[in-house]
Amino acid sequence: MLEVFEIYQPPQADRNKIAGKMLGHVLIVFAALAVVMVKLFLCIGADSARNRDAVRKVTSPETEQWALIMLLVFVAAVIYLSVAGFLLSRKVRRQFTAWVYNGEKLYVVTAKVPSAGRYSSPRRVSSVFQIQERALEILHDPRMLVSLIEGTVSEPLFRVTPVTEVRRIRQREQERHKTEKIAGNYEEKIRMMAESFEKMSKSIDGFDRLDRLHGGGRQLSGELGVINEIWQRKLEESRSAVALQLKEMSGILKDVTEDSYVFVSLSPEKEKCLRRKLKQRGIQVKNVVILNNRRGIDEVNIILKAGKQTVTLKETAEIISRVLGKTVTFRKNAYASVAREYHTYTFMEEPNFFVIHGAAKRASEGLEVSGDNFTCMELDSGQTLVSVSDGMGHGKKAYRESEMVMELLEEMMKGGFSEEAAVRLINSVFTIDSDVTSPAALDMGIIDMYSGVCDFMKLGAASTFVKRGKWVEAIKSTSLPIGSTGCADIETTSKKLYDGDFVIMMSDGIMESLVDEDKEKTIGQIIMDIREGKPEEMAKEILNQALAHTDRCKDDDMTVLVTGIWDKCA
């Protein structure tokens, strides 16, 4: 048995005295209200007597004055009773906490007792009072307190926490609030930048309207007039492009501010267990922060460093999974193991689905390079990007344009832009370089690996097909390609994918090669007849079947991208 050196216990509150004090406060309030109400009723009675035979009823200033006083007294009474109730209830709550200096260590012993509630039954009130009395007896018994600290006695109502742990918890909360404040400041700065870009865009549009209103300045004749008109048109186009760019940047920055995270509190017991488990494996933990993103997925950000032993990130993820009670996986890092210096590592909930991709492509006859490009990329957000771009025309020029679309899309998606913001920004780039670049079709899908929902986005692209068993659905588009207009013509739709589904994207060369009147029906039938379950083999079979159905010269690039999705638990 450890020796108890000192116990600090707030004095026990007498419920009868507290109830008597609260009743006294209520009586004071009622007395003040009664005095004001009597005076107000007297004034109302006097007004009623004066207005009995009057044609026009009026209210005296004195009545209005006392009505206002009545309102102020009522508000003051509510505030007064709220403060008094809070202070008195605080005295009751404080008595369920004890500070114990035991074994040269300071502990906080807290009793989590239930409350009766406002509308509880007499039996419920009696039961709660008995529990509270039992808790107070234990808190005033030094031997029971020592037993609780040592763990020889188990009481579910009580929680024992070392003061060092209390300080650490408070420090963590302070750091969290500081982080949230800094994040809020940055969000506000980004929001102000977005508003500035939007105002600049409107100002440039205003300049264009003024130029058109005044006829573009002094009119010249002859050859100089033609040159002036050409340059004036170029100036208007440049202004419009810049205004569009600023407007798109404003929208992108607003999207960034809306992509918020919520801090998730990790219980002290779990954090202590996590630190202990990692320390046993030779890993030192500096800080642990859990964030919940806009899609409801938890991200564990933890600052670690390894000791002399080599510990893989996979093993670290397994330890974190066992402690948190959910399977997490590490994001791809430059290191396969925990470094010897402190680094921040991010672990996410393991997705429910996985995908496999397969592609087949063919260049136009007589050309070595296809004008089509595609990409399949896993994002840090737990999503998968699949996309096909068809450059206008053939050969190297079309290839460079579709490649530019894919590269820009990959970089922006990796940078955390939303898919719509990325597409709009790419469109504005192509619009500005309209003299150099040509429009390019874009077929894009973002698959959520947690929910299985795929968001399709199409700009001038051929139909996309979803195969589920013996059923095939076509996702059509009537939008214009990227770079056709200043404002991107985006068509979006969402589909829930299930275990064993396939998403088939293709360039328009597949469709255009067919001689059938209903080309989509033909492609749908080809897809439905395929029995092969591997995405790569499916892509090759679709391409071969499309070539077999045409009697035309193969004068267009053809690309097929197949993505299969499967449930990990199936």
C-alpha positions in Angstrom: 0.0 0.0 0.0 1.3 3.4 -0.9 1.2 6.2 1.6 -1.2 9.0 1.0 0.6 12.3 1.7 -2.1 14.8 0.9 -5.7 14.9 -0.5 -7.4 18.0 -1.7 -11.2 17.5 -1.8 -13.6 20.5 -2.4 -16.0 20.8 0.5 -19.1 18.7 0.2 -22.1 20.8 -0.9 -25.3 20.5 1.1 -28.1 20.0 -1.5 -30.7 21.5 0.9 -28.7 24.7 1.3 -28.1 24.9 -2.4 -31.8 24.4 -3.1 -32.6 27.0 -0.5 -30.2 29.5 -2.1 -31.7 28.9 -5.5 -35.2 29.3 -4.1 -34.1 32.6 -2.6 -32.8 33.8 -5.9 -36.1 32.9 -7.6 -38.1 34.7 -4.9 -36.0 37.9 -5.4 -36.6 37.7 -9.1 -40.3 37.2 -8.7 -40.5 40.1 -6.2 -38.8 42.4 -8.6 -41.1 41.3 -11.4 -44.2 41.7 -9.2 -43.3 45.3 -8.3 -42.8 46.3 -11.9 -45.9 44.4 -13.0 -48.1 46.1 -10.4 -46.9 49.6 -11.5 -47.5 48.6 -15.2 -51.0 47.3 -14.5 -51.8 50.6 -12.6 -50.7 52.6 -15.6 -52.7 50.4 -18.0 -55.8 50.8 -15.8 -55.4 54.6 -15.8 -55.1 54.6 -19.6 -58.2 52.4 -19.9 -60.2 54.9 -17.7 -59.1 57.8 -19.8 -59.8 56.1 -23.1 -63.3 54.8 -22.1 -65.2 57.6 -23.8 -62.5 58.8 -26.1 -62.8 58.5 -29.9 -59.1 57.9 -30.3 -57.4 55.5 -27.9 -53.9 56.6 -26.8 -51.2 55.1 -24.6 -49.6 57.3 -22.1 -45.8 57.8 -22.1 -45.7 56.5 -18.5 -47.3 53.2 -19.6 -44.8 52.8 -22.4 -41.9 53.6 -20.0 -43.0 50.9 -17.5 -43.5 48.4 -20.3 -39.9 48.9 -21.3 -38.8 48.6 -17.7 -40.8 45.4 -17.5 -38.9 44.0 -20.5 -35.5 45.0 -19.1 -36.3 43.5 -15.7 -37.4 40.3 -17.3 -34.2 39.9 -19.4 -32.1 40.8 -16.3 -34.0 38.2 -14.3 -33.3 35.5 -16.9 -29.5 36.3 -16.9 -29.4 36.5 -13.1 -31.1 33.1 -12.6 -28.8 31.5 -15.3 -25.6 32.8 -13.6 -26.8 31.9 -10.2 -27.8 28.4 -11.3 -24.4 27.9 -13.0 -22.5 28.9 -10.0 -24.5 26.8 -7.6 -24.4 23.7 -9.9 -20.6 24.2 -10.2 -20.3 23.8 -6.5 -22.1 20.5 -6.8 -20.0 19.3 -9.7 -16.7 20.2 -8.1 -17.2 17.9 -5.2 -16.9 14.9 -7.5 -13.2 15.6 -8.3 -10.3 15.0 -5.9 -6.6 15.8 -6.2 -4.4 13.2 -4.6 -0.7 13.5 -3.9 0.4 9.9 -3.6 3.7 8.2 -3.9 5.4 11.5 -4.9 3.0 11.8 -7.8 -0.1 13.9 -8.3 -3.3 12.4 -9.6 -6.7 13.6 -10.5 -9.6 11.3 -9.5 -12.9 12.2 -11.3 -16.2 10.6 -10.7 -18.5 10.5 -13.8 -21.9 10.4 -12.1 -25.2 10.7 -14.0 -27.6 13.6 -13.6 -31.3 13.2 -12.8 -32.5 15.5 -15.7 -35.3 17.9 -15.7 -38.2 15.5 -16.3 -37.0 12.4 -14.6 -39.2 10.2 -12.5 -39.0 10.1 -8.7 -37.4 6.6 -8.9 -34.8 7.9 -11.4 -34.0 10.9 -9.1 -33.6 8.6 -6.1 -31.3 6.2 -8.0 -29.1 9.1 -9.2 -28.8 10.5 -5.7 -27.7 7.1 -4.3 -25.0 6.8 -7.0 -23.8 10.4 -6.2 -23.7 9.6 -2.5 -21.7 6.5 -3.1 -19.2 8.4 -5.3 -18.8 11.1 -2.5 -18.1 8.4 0.1 -15.3 6.9 -2.1 -13.8 10.3 -2.8 -13.6 11.1 0.9 -12.1 7.7 1.8 -8.2 7.8 1.5 -7.9 4.1 1.4 -10.4 3.8 -1.5 -8.5 6.5 -3.3 -5.2 4.7 -3.0 -6.8 1.5 -4.2 -8.2 3.3 -7.2 -4.8 4.7 -8.0 -3.0 1.4 -7.6 -5.7 -0.4 -9.6 -6.5 -2.9 -6.9 -10.1 -1.8 -6.9 -12.1 -1.3 -10.0 -14.9 1.3 -10.1 -16.4 2.0 -13.5 -17.6 5.5 -12.4 -14.1 6.7 -11.6 -11.2 7.8 -13.7 -7.6 8.3 -12.4 -5.3 10.5 -14.5 -1.7 11.6 -13.6 -1.2 15.3 -13.6 1.5 14.9 -16.2 -1.1 13.3 -18.5 -3.5 16.2 -17.7 -0.8 18.7 -18.7 -0.1 16.8 -21.9 -3.8 16.6 -22.8 -4.2 20.4 -22.2 -1.1 21.1 -24.3 -2.4 19.0 -27.1 -5.7 20.8 -27.0 -3.9 24.2 -27.1 -1.9 23.0 -30.1 -5.0 21.8 -31.8 -6.8 25.2 -31.2 -3.7 27.0 -32.4 -3.6 24.8 -35.6 -7.3 25.5 -36.2 -6.7 29.2 -35.8 -3.8 29.2 -38.2 -5.8 27.2 -40.7 -8.7 29.6 -40.4 -6.4 32.6 -41.0 -5.0 30.9 -44.1 -8.5 30.1 -45.4 -9.5 33.8 -44.8 -6.4 35.0 -46.8 -7.2 32.6 -49.7 -10.8 33.7 -49.6 -9.7 37.4 -49.9 -7.4 36.5 -52.8 -10.3 34.8 -54.6 -12.4 37.9 -54.1 -9.6 40.1 -55.5 -9.2 37.9 -58.6 -13.0 38.1 -59.1 -12.9 41.9 -58.8 -10.0 42.1 -61.3 -11.9 40.0 -63.8 -15.0 42.3 -63.5 -12.8 45.3 -64.0 -11.2 43.9 -67.2 -14.7 43.1 -68.5 -15.6 46.7 -67.7 -12.7 48.0 -69.8 -13.9 45.9 -72.8 -17.4 47.4 -72.4 -16.1 50.9 -72.3 -14.0 50.3 -75.5 -17.0 48.9 -77.3 -19.1 51.8 -76.1 -16.7 54.4 -77.4 -16.0 52.6 -80.6 -12.5 51.4 -79.6 -11.0 54.9 -79.7 -10.1 57.0 -82.7 -11.1 55.5 -86.0 -8.5 55.3 -88.8 -9.0 54.9 -92.5 -7.4 52.8 -95.1 -4.7 50.2 -94.4 -4.0 51.7 -91.0 -7.6 51.3 -90.1 -7.6 47.6 -90.9 -4.4 47.0 -88.9 -5.9 49.0 -86.0 -9.0 46.9 -86.1 -7.0 43.7 -86.1 -5.0 44.8 -83.1 -8.1 46.0 -81.3 -9.7 42.6 -81.8 -6.6 40.9 -80.5 -6.6 43.2 -77.5 -10.2 42.4 -76.7 -9.5 38.7 -77.0 -6.5 38.9 -74.7 -8.5 40.9 -72.2 -11.3 38.4 -72.3 -8.8 35.5 -71.9 -7.1 37.2 -68.9 -10.5 38.0 -67.3 -11.6 34.4 -67.8 -8.3 33.2 -66.2 -8.8 35.4 -63.2 -12.4 34.3 -62.8 -11.4 30.6 -63.0 -8.6 31.2 -60.4 -11.2 32.9 -58.1 -13.4 29.8 -58.4 -10.5 27.5 -57.7 -9.4 29.4 -54.6 -13.0 29.3 -53.3 -13.0 25.5 -53.8 -9.8 25.2 -51.8 -11.3 27.1 -48.8 -14.4 24.8 -48.9 -12.2 21.7 -48.9 -12.0 21.7 -45.1 -10.9 19.2 -42.5 -12.3 18.4 -39.1 -10.1 17.5 -36.2 -11.0 14.2 -34.6 -10.2 13.8 -30.9 -8.2 10.7 -30.0 -9.0 9.5 -26.5 -6.1 9.7 -24.0 -6.2 6.0 -23.5 -5.9 5.2 -27.2 -3.1 7.7 -27.7 -1.2 6.4 -24.7 -1.7 2.8 -26.0 -0.5 3.9 -29.5 2.6 5.6 -28.2 3.4 2.5 -26.0 3.0 0.0 -28.9 5.1 2.0 -31.2 7.8 2.6 -28.6 7.9 -1.2 -28.0 8.8 -1.5 -31.7 11.5 1.1 -31.4 9.5 4.1 -32.8 9.4 7.4 -31.1 6.2 9.5 -31.5 6.3 13.2 -31.4 2.7 14.1 -32.3 -0.5 12.5 -33.5 -3.3 14.4 -35.3 -6.4 12.7 -36.9 -8.3 14.7 -39.5 -11.6 13.9 -41.1 -11.8 15.1 -44.7 -14.9 16.3 -46.6 -15.7 12.8 -47.7 -15.8 11.5 -44.1 -12.5 9.6 -44.3 -10.1 9.7 -41.4 -6.4 10.6 -42.0 -3.9 9.9 -39.3 -1.0 12.3 -39.5 1.8 11.2 -37.1 5.3 12.5 -36.6 7.7 9.5 -36.1 11.3 8.5 -36.1 12.8 5.1 -35.8 15.6 3.9 -33.5 18.4 1.5 -34.4 15.9 -1.1 -35.8 14.4 -0.8 -39.3 10.6 -0.6 -39.1 8.6 -0.7 -42.3 5.7 1.6 -42.9 3.5 -1.5 -43.5 4.3 -2.8 -40.0 3.7 0.7 -38.6 0.3 0.8 -40.3 -0.6 -2.6 -38.8 0.2 -1.3 -35.3 -1.9 1.8 -35.8 -4.8 -0.3 -37.2 -4.8 -2.6 -34.1 -4.9 0.4 -31.7 -7.5 2.4 -33.6 -9.7 -0.6 -34.4 -9.8 0.2 -38.1 -7.6 -0.8 -41.0 -5.3 2.0 -42.2 -2.7 2.1 -45.0 0.2 4.4 -45.6 0.3 6.9 -48.4 3.1 6.4 -50.8 6.3 8.1 -49.5 9.8 8.4 -50.6 10.7 5.9 -47.8 9.5 2.3 -47.4 10.4 2.4 -43.7 10.4 4.9 -40.9 13.3 7.3 -41.1 15.9 7.9 -38.4 14.8 11.6 -38.3 11.4 12.9 -37.4 9.1 13.0 -40.5 5.3 13.3 -40.9 3.6 10.2 -42.2 0.0 10.1 -43.3 -2.1 6.9 -42.9 -5.6 6.6 -44.3 -8.4 4.2 -43.8 -8.0 1.3 -46.2 -10.3 1.6 -49.2 -13.1 -0.9 -49.7 -12.4 -1.4 -53.4 -9.5 -1.9 -55.7 -9.2 -1.5 -59.5 -7.3 -3.0 -62.4 -6.7 -1.2 -65.7 -6.2 -2.4 -69.2 -5.7 -0.5 -72.5 -5.4 -1.0 -76.2 -4.6 1.6 -78.8 -3.9 1.9 -82.5 -2.6 4.8 -84.5 -4.1 5.9 -87.9 -2.8 4.0 -90.9 0.5 5.3 -92.1 1.3 7.1 -88.8 3.6 5.9 -86.1 2.2 8.1 -83.3 -1.4 8.1 -82.1 -3.1 11.4 -81.2 -4.8 9.8 -78.2 -3.5 9.7 -74.7 -4.8 8.2 -71.5 -4.0 8.1 -67.8 -4.8 5.9 -64.7 -3.6 7.3 -61.4 -4.2 6.7 -57.7 -4.8 9.9 -55.8 -3.8 10.5 -52.2 -7.4 11.3 -51.4 -8.4 7.6 -51.8 -9.7 8.1 -55.3 -8.6 6.8 -58.7 -8.4 9.0 -61.9 -9.1 7.4 -65.3 -9.1 9.6 -68.3 -8.8 9.5 -72.1 -8.0 12.5 -74.3 -8.4 12.7 -78.1 -6.4 15.4 -79.8 -7.9 17.0 -82.9 -6.4 15.6 -86.1 -3.7 13.0 -86.3 0.0 12.6 -85.8 2.5 14.3 -83.5 0.5 17.6 -83.1 -2.6 15.8 -81.9 -0.4 13.7 -79.6 1.2 16.7 -78.0 -2.1 18.4 -77.4 -3.7 15.3 -75.8 -0.5 14.7 -73.8 -0.6 18.3 -72.5 -4.2 17.7 -71.3 -3.2 14.5 -69.5 -0.1 16.1 -67.9 -1.9 19.2 -66.7 -4.8 17.0 -65.4 -2.4 14.7 -63.5 -0.5 17.6 -61.9 -3.6 19.5 -60.8 -5.3 16.4 -59.4 -2.1 15.5 -57.5 -2.0 19.1 -56.3 -5.4 18.7 -54.6 -7.6 20.6 -57.1 -11.2 19.4 -57.6 -11.8 17.7 -60.9 -14.1 20.6 -62.1 -11.6 23.3 -61.1 -8.8 21.4 -62.9 -10.8 21.0 -66.1 -11.8 24.7 -66.1 -8.2 25.8 -65.6 -7.0 23.5 -68.5 -9.7 24.9 -70.7 -8.6 28.5 -70.0 -5.0 27.5 -70.9 -6.1 26.1 -74.2 -8.3 29.2 -74.8 -5.3 31.6 -74.4 -3.1 29.5 -76.7 -5.8 29.1 -79.3 -3.5 30.1 -82.1 -1.0 27.3 -81.1 -3.3 24.6 -79.8 -6.5 23.0 -81.1 -9.4 21.7 -79.1 -9.1 18.3 -77.5 -11.8 15.9 -76.3 -11.6 14.8 -72.6 -13.3 11.8 -71.0 -12.7 11.7 -67.3 -13.8 9.5 -64.3 -13.0 9.9 -60.6 -13.7 6.6 -58.7 -14.1 6.8 -54.9 -12.4 3.7 -53.6 -14.4 3.9 -50.4 -18.0 4.2 -51.7 -17.6 2.9 -55.2 -19.2 6.0 -56.7 -17.7 7.2 -60.0 -18.1 10.9 -61.1 -17.9 11.1 -64.9 -17.0 14.4 -66.6 -17.0 14.7 -70.4 -16.0 17.4 -72.8 -16.6 16.5 -76.4 -15.8 12.8 -75.7 -17.3 9.7 -77.1 -19.7 7.7 -75.0 -18.5 5.8 -72.0 -19.9 2.3 -71.2 -20.5 0.6 -67.8 -20.7 -3.2 -67.9 -22.4 -5.1 -65.0 -22.9 -8.8 -65.8 -25.1 -9.0 -68.9 -26.2 -5.4 -68.7 -24.4 -2.5 -70.4 -25.2 1.2 -70.0 -24.0 4.1 -72.2 -23.0 7.5 -70.7 -23.4 10.0 -73.6 -22.2 13.6 -74.0 -23.1 16.5 -76.3 -20.6 18.9 -74.8 -17.8 20.7 -76.7 -14.1 19.8 -76.4 -11.6 21.6 -74.3 -10.5 24.9 -75.8 -13.6 25.3 -77.9 -15.1 28.2 -75.8 -13.9 30.5 -73.1 -16.2 28.8 -70.5 -15.7 25.0 -70.3 -18.9 23.1 -71.4 -18.7 20.4 -68.7 -21.2 17.6 -68.5 -21.2 15.5 -65.3 -22.9 12.4 -64.0 -22.4 10.0 -61.2 -22.8 6.2 -61.1 -22.5 3.7 -58.3 -20.2 0.9 -59.2 -20.4 -2.6 -57.7 -18.1 -5.6 -57.4 -17.2 -6.9 -60.8 -18.3 -3.8 -62.8 -16.2 -2.5 -65.7 -15.9 1.1 -67.0 -15.0 1.3 -70.7 -13.7 4.6 -72.1 -12.8 5.1 -75.8 -11.8 7.7 -78.3 -14.2 8.6 -81.1 -12.1 6.6 -83.6 -13.8 3.5 -82.3 -17.2 4.9 -83.0 -16.4 6.5 -86.3 -14.9 3.3 -87.6 -18.3 1.5 -87.5 -20.6 1.5 -90.5 -23.7 0.6 -88.4 -26.4 3.3 -88.1 -26.7 2.9 -84.3 -23.0 2.9 -83.4 -23.6 2.9 -79.6 -25.8 -0.1 -79.8 -23.2 -2.0 -81.8 -20.4 -1.1 -79.3 -22.8 -2.0 -76.4 -23.4 -5.4 -78.0 -19.7 -6.0 -78.6 -19.0 -5.3 -74.9 -21.9 -7.4 -73.7 -20.7 -10.4 -75.8 -17.2 -10.3 -74.3 -16.7 -13.1 -71.7 -13.2 -12.2 -70.8 -12.8 -10.8 -67.2 -9.4 -9.2 -67.5 -9.4 -5.5 -68.3 -6.5 -5.7 -70.7 -7.9 -8.6 -72.7 -11.3 -6.8 -72.8 -9.7 -3.7 -74.2 -7.9 -5.7 -76.9 -11.1 -7.6 -77.8 -13.1 -4.4 -78.1 -10.5 -2.9 -80.4 -10.3 -6.0 -82.6 -14.1 -6.3 -82.8 -14.4 -2.6 -83.8 -11.9 -3.1 -86.5 -13.7 -6.2 -87.7 -17.0 -4.3 -88.0 -15.7 -1.7 -90.3 -14.9 -1.7 -94.1 -13.5 1.8 -94.1 -9.9 2.8 -94.2 -8.6 2.9 -90.6 -7.9 6.7 -90.8 -8.5 7.6 -87.2 -6.7 6.9 -83.9 -8.4 4.3 -81.7 -8.0 3.9 -78.0 -9.8 1.7 -75.5 -9.3 2.0 -71.7 -11.0 -0.6 -69.4 -11.1 -0.3 -65.6 -12.5 -3.1 -63.5 -13.5 -2.6 -59.9 -13.8 -5.2 -57.2 -14.8 -5.2 -53.5 -12.0 -6.3 -51.2 -14.4 -8.0 -48.9 -16.3 -9.9 -51.6 
